[in-house]
């Protein structure tokens, strides 16, 4: 993910300019969204904060037009407010037909001692499925238990009255499905049982509910669901349910953008402009012979000029945007975005041996010129790949000030997710230009002095990305039509899990501490942001990344390279992705004694025989890193060793494994039956 000086500078300016951002009085609040008829804006079963417990079908209303039959309905007054008193505008969230398939499940239990209660930590996920586990997460459709880990918010240890319990699904929750959460046998530090909240206890006993309690039938259903799985109702501390967003709700916007853009393109190559061709003398650059930069013409699905702060366009093509309805899909604005690109043609390429073609995805808030990094240039020349990259607009270098500012007033955040979806289309159009006979291959910049092509169209297109390029690259892979194999370097999914576990998040945490200081609000914010991030990162697409492909998409294979002890992208979140996509594990994954887990890589099946054809997870251990904290803290400090985040991509064996996989679909053992390297 790799922070940079520009990021820290932007955050510093933002923090010092707080009075400029908000003026001397509170900013105007968005129009109030009322609570559903007959229902309070806040759920009384957890009075700690308005939206607790979360996610929660208490904050939904029936909607016959949505695939789930529900629509999220969050009241303005219920949303976290910044120090200026401005609540987050819930408009975009209220278009959802359910909650995130990877949502952190949040609740506060006063006096809870996780160890005394026996709650499954991240180091012992298998414990979450024990018959007597104190937390149960149940698929209400099948009655099956879902694995998870849980942790008390380590950022709130000095504010125990604001410390929530965070339950994290260990595999993506099934789309469009209702889940029931039950907490039982909850104990304090003395081992004493903590009594259920009064508001919930009334539902268990049936006392004093009255005839006007519209929630009583739903609570009876929740209790019945738990009883069917062996949970005794009188053992419960708390229980509630929530519905996961549908496949259409998670991916429908992006698929509409992709399909309409390519339908308009028909079978032609996208338009492009080459702005610069640089031929390097071998003494200056021994690995790359030529660099080509330029722009691709991509139809804009964003408002205005498509820059930071622009939103997805809804309405007639070329006309003004119309008010978005819950089920509205983006339409082209009529404008064209000039998406930047940079391509490196290796010195190993020739007319007799044209280079293979691969897209490259850059890291956190970075630039496409990341393909100039030594490891990318080495792989390019050694394995004869021409890598081309474009910007992840929404989370690229030019977005730093906007993204930092969004953490000061999160009503601005939807633009980040919207622009990322446009960036997916930009990548797809770049890929089509690379692989189309009338695209790059027909241009003199990609030919030798005798006009013979230096790129190999017959070998197909591939994808390789690192860090943010691995996170966003998972979603991009799920919607890709022009390639079927992707390498995701130091990847994961679910920013709500990743952020506070990353050393890169420290500047943003500083902003959030300044503008949303309440620790309960901060956890709710991360859960809320994930609902929108799902539209533009792997968490919303993982269930279709490999098999069960999205409409109009082929199945894909994915090779995940994870760095043990990664300080920027949490390996715990990478494991959730591996379980979800069905990736198999290279074993032995680690040498004895390295992992602090009771059962390392729980729930991920091993590769039994090489070469292996399928999706895979390979752990790379630098030998200089140590296991991260077993909670939502970043591994910052000398006790965690050197950050191995960039280690896998620099290894010759890893590069060879990537090249073989991309070109053949086979995973080969480059570690001789031992841990890598």
Secondary structure, DSSP 4 states (H G I P E B T S, - for coil): ----HHHHHHHHHHHHTHHHHHTTSPPPPPPPPPPPTTS-SS-TTSTTSTT-SBS-GGGEEE-TTSTTSEEE---GGGS-B-TTS-BPP-TTGGG-SSB-TTPPEEE--TT--HHHHT---TT-GGGGGSTT-SEEEEETTT--B--EEEEE-GGGTT-GGGPPEEEEESSPPPTT-EEEEEEES-B-TTSPBPPPPHHHHHHHHT-S--TT-TTHHHHHHHHHHHHHTT--GGGEEEEEEEEBPPHHHHHHHHHHHHHHHHHHHTTSPPPEEEEEEEEPPTTT-SSEEEEEEEEEEEE--BSTTS-TT--B--SSTTSPPPPPPTT------S-EEEEEEEEEEETT--SSSPBEEEEEE--TTB-GGGGGSHHHHHHHHHTTEEEEE---TTSBGGGHHHHHHHTTSGGGTHHHHHHHHHHHHHHHHHHHHHHSTTTGGGSGGGB-TTS-BSB-STT-EEEEEETHHHHHHHHHHHH-SS-SEEEEET----HHHHGGG-GGGHHHHHHHHHHS--HHHHHHHHHHHHHHHTTSSGGGTGGGSSSSPPTT----EEEEEEETT-SSS-HHHHHHHHHHHTPEEPSS-S-TTS--SSSTTTT-PBP-SSSEES-EEEEE--SSB-PPPSSSS---SGGGBS--TTTGGG-HHHHHHHHHHHHHSEE--SSTTSSB-
